[in-house]
Amino acid sequence: ARHPQVSIVMALNDPAAMGALAALQNANRIGTVKVYGVDGVPETKEMILQGHMTATAEQSPRQIGKQAAEQAYRLLAGESVPRVIQLPTQLLTREVLPVSGKEGWN
């Protein structure tokens, strides 16, 4: 309410984006501010489909865990491991979600 000029919120993660949505709802600004999150939390996917949230950059906890375990075993076996491992992310929007079949955590 104190910052009517705000038109976009880029949250650190999806729970923070949901907090921003709650604040926007209290200020009667839902739908007037674009809200973005990061993680692909199942609840935010529903918020996106309802048009309350704009998008989230989806990560895969399963792939993160799998890669972490694989690299830990390699390290324990005395093998070298890369310092940085990049896993793919996907921007989930209202247009992408219905055709992606993305439900729950991926």
Secondary structure, DSSP 8 states (H G I E B T S, - for coil): ---TT--EEE-SSHHHHHHHHHHHHHTT-TTTSEEEEEE--HHHHHHHHTTSS-EEEE--HHHHHHHHHHHHHHHHTT----S------EEEETTTHHHHT--S--
